[in-house]
Amino acid sequence: MFQLIFTQQFKRKEIQFLKRHPELRQPYAKTLRLLEANPAHPSLRLHPLRGKHEGLHSVSINLSYRITLELLIQDQQIIPVNVGDHDAVY
């Protein structure tokens, strides 16, 4: 089991995201549960980012919305960085 560590900055982004997209509250929560249980779960579509976001990873909430992450596998910790649509997180 992995531990999600939420920064204050991410919590503010999360609140804004869910306020703008209340219909995504349930899929978002499911994504976080899957991430804690198994970051490699196929439905998350976990992949590393390149370019200016090198060192971060991305998982999908659905086809349009993503969460970018710092993935610290050695410590079993996952730190969400950003949440939003493709343009907002990349």
C-alpha positions as MATLAB code, in Angstrom:
seq = 'MFQLIFTQQFKRKEIQFLKRHPELRQPYAKTLRLLEANPAHPSLRLHPLRGKHEGLHSVSINLSYRITLELLIQDQQIIPVNVGDHDAVY';
ca = [
       0.000    0.000    0.000;
       1.245    3.474   -0.899;
       0.777    6.640    1.120;
      -0.618    9.773   -0.530;
       0.886   12.960    0.873;
      -1.151   16.080    0.119;
       0.576   19.476    0.206;
      -1.367   22.626    1.054;
      -0.793   23.846   -2.501;
      -2.305   20.671   -3.944;
      -5.279   20.814   -1.546;
      -6.109   24.321   -2.868;
      -5.900   23.067   -6.466;
      -8.049   20.057   -5.565;
     -10.765   22.265   -4.022;
     -10.826   24.525   -7.090;
     -10.887   21.528   -9.439;
     -13.795   19.830   -7.645;
     -15.701   23.126   -7.407;
     -15.433   23.539  -11.207;
     -16.133   19.846  -11.905;
     -18.456   18.424   -9.216;
     -19.406   15.585  -11.584;
     -15.826   14.287  -11.298;
     -15.868   13.945   -7.493;
     -16.517   10.191   -7.612;
     -14.070    9.323  -10.455;
     -11.439   11.508   -8.743;
     -11.877    9.675   -5.422;
     -11.685    6.318   -7.226;
      -8.436    7.396   -8.918;
      -6.899    8.282   -5.549;
      -7.976    4.944   -4.016;
      -6.466    3.025   -6.945;
      -3.288    5.074   -6.716;
      -2.858    4.164   -3.046;
      -3.566    0.488   -3.669;
      -1.607    0.006   -6.904;
      -0.055    2.894   -8.872;
       0.572    0.488  -11.773;
      -3.132   -0.334  -12.176;
      -3.836   -0.244  -15.950;
      -6.851    2.097  -15.681;
      -4.634    4.839  -14.198;
      -2.434    4.924  -17.312;
       0.560    5.957  -15.187;
       3.394    7.342  -17.273;
       6.480    9.506  -16.721;
       6.512   13.033  -18.096;
       9.272   14.600  -20.166;
      10.505   18.059  -20.926;
       9.836   20.744  -18.322;
       7.877   18.204  -16.224;
      10.637   15.599  -16.159;
      10.690   13.790  -12.838;
       6.903   13.871  -12.540;
       4.356   11.248  -13.553;
       0.766   11.513  -14.699;
      -2.312    9.390  -14.048;
      -5.717    9.711  -15.662;
      -8.987   10.472  -13.904;
     -10.724    9.987  -17.249;
      -9.833   10.674  -20.870;
      -9.839   14.455  -20.346;
      -8.520   15.006  -16.815;
      -5.187   14.135  -15.198;
      -3.288   14.276  -11.938;
       0.445   14.951  -12.047;
       2.498   13.324   -9.321;
       5.855   13.032   -7.695;
       6.208    9.292   -7.367;
       8.628    8.223   -4.657;
       8.522    4.463   -5.047;
      11.395    3.750   -2.657;
       9.495    5.351    0.238;
       6.061    4.045   -0.814;
       4.970    7.688   -1.003;
       3.040    9.537   -3.686;
       2.792   13.324   -3.662;
       0.077   14.765   -5.949;
       1.282   17.986   -7.576;
      -1.540   19.167   -9.845;
      -5.002   18.165  -11.022;
      -6.914   19.375  -14.082;
      -7.382   18.936  -17.794;
      -4.481   18.266  -20.133;
      -3.681   21.946  -20.714;
      -3.871   22.840  -17.009;
      -1.460   20.176  -15.807;
       0.974   20.205  -18.732;
];
